[in-house]
Amino acid sequence: MPHFKSLGLYSKLIEKVNQYEEKLLEKYSSDIACRMGCDSCCILESVFPVEAYVIYESIRSGEVKPEIMSKNHPGKCVFLKQGSCSIYNVRPVICRTHGYPVFIDGKVDFCPENFNGRNSIDSEYILSLDNLNSALASINLIFYGENSDDFFKRERIPLKELAEFVINK
Ligand code: SF4
């Protein structure tokens, strides 16, 4: 992977989200129903170019071996395979927050299967999705200035196009 500043910042952001998940599970693991095989959240269609680039490079280098879903599964992410993410180690930021308590558009949201019967969640365990998205957008902007590949010079990259791009390279 090239030594872009944006990629280093992206790794740090992923680290922070992973730390958040660790902390959340330490306190609330018995309240979280998220499990292998549940793919209700896997409806992602597109990502920022910087995220697409990380996925692309990981596949190209052989670090990640994706299974690409055939086109006849409308509404499901192209990287989903039998209920599991086939690019799990490099899944986008938003996928790392699936089901967890996030603050977005002025309210707290989480998977209805999680936190059943609990009246409240400590605020320090609620992730601000607006802040996360702003950080990601800033990193993506830096990536824009560093990347010269036309495929990644767009506002968003559809995951289906990314999958085809990787296969045809
Ligand atoms: S990238 Fe992986 S975790 Fe994210 S929506 Fe697709 S299959 Fe699900």
Residues whose N, C-alpha, C, O or C-beta is under 5 A from the ligand:
A	BS01	SF4	C41 C42 I43 L44 C77 F79 L80 S84 C85 R91 P92 C95
